[in-house]
């Protein structure tokens, strides 16, 4: 019998072998047993010899194992037949899923370490919060000077000065049996918004001014009374502070310089000894001995010195010290050096956690400092800057004056002073201002090696106006 034309040749392979997926049973369909069909012709499963678990109708473990073994044998035979016929079967097996590795159990040491780290973090957070609260409580003792007048018509080039800080720094001497407290130093610290050098501008106390009308200042209560202070022509600058307090001296300085005074810091030198005693003394460093023509040897040895009581009082009031370019120059440095030493020892490191010392310091700090617009951090940063007027980033200038007139007042050299004030307002290089008064005697040798070089702190982060 001749085979059909489309039948493949015997013993040969198909012309176009294809990849075929065969069923796991080898491609043969099992016949149904006629005896196991029901009335509708549907085959009935065999039940003879099968045991089911008690209370259920599922296959037993032995039947499942036998069925799996049979399936694997059929699959093997199917693959052998396909290989003989030249047919490639698709791989249907899948790799078994690896069992998940259980997470390692944390030992007691790991748990204890984490608990300890958490406790330390909470302790640091609590100490930080406590220190911040203590500093806030300490700073609240500083009395309000109510000195500022930012809308004054005396301010010149207000747009040019926008963003700059001009801090009026004033120190007052203690009262005596025959005199009321008087100003010791009056200076403006100009801190440019551009980040340039800090300019310290000193005003002579005997500078002749025309004092405007002011309110009467009560230094004991740090408040103003309703009694007005009458205007006075051709009087001294010091009278503005003596009679009208911080508000009047601020008004006068703005009229003289055209600067917009944005902050005020006042130091009562009468309270400085108690202030230093509250922190165990003030650590200062002088490059040369402080020898005053009136008070004698104030600090006889150059280098680091710890001052308390009478010694610190003389240190901040010595105005006739050998070798200093002017009385104002030396006084400003020494006064701010003591303020910086006291406040730095009070608020730095763990000092704020010493509740006993903070409680002793707070009342005397309230007696020593009055301010307007400046907190304790700003007062400290300013003192750190002004304690070395010859440091990098700080330039010093005094308001130029001529010889005293017949009234005993220093007369400002208007043309030179106007150029100086304009340069400060515009953050320009300062013009040369030759001294009008004779310099003091030669200075003793400096002992620079015994004092650490001091660089000013960055400009204080003043609160927004």
Secondary structure as UniProt FT lines:
FT   TURN            5..6
FT   TURN            10..11
FT   TURN            15..16
FT   TURN            24..27
FT   HELIX           34..36
FT   TURN            39..40
FT   TURN            48..49
FT   TURN            54..55
FT   HELIX           61..85
FT   HELIX           108..139
FT   TURN            140..141
FT   STRAND          143..144
FT   TURN            150..151
FT   TURN            153..154
FT   HELIX           158..161
FT   TURN            162..163
FT   STRAND          165..172
FT   STRAND          183..191
FT   TURN            193..194
FT   STRAND          198..202
FT   TURN            205..206
FT   STRAND          207..211
FT   STRAND          214..218
FT   TURN            219..222
FT   STRAND          223..229
FT   STRAND          232..236
FT   HELIX           237..257
FT   STRAND          263..268
FT   HELIX           269..271
FT   HELIX           272..278
FT   TURN            279..280
FT   STRAND          282..286
FT   STRAND          290..292
FT   TURN            293..295
FT   STRAND          296..299
FT   STRAND          303..307
FT   HELIX           309..317
FT   TURN            322..323
FT   HELIX           327..347
FT   TURN            349..350
FT   HELIX           351..353
FT   HELIX           355..368
FT   STRAND          369..372
FT   HELIX           376..386
FT   TURN            389..390
FT   TURN            392..393
FT   STRAND          394..398
FT   STRAND          401..404
FT   TURN            406..407
FT   STRAND          410..412
FT   HELIX           414..425
FT   TURN            426..427
FT   HELIX           448..450
//
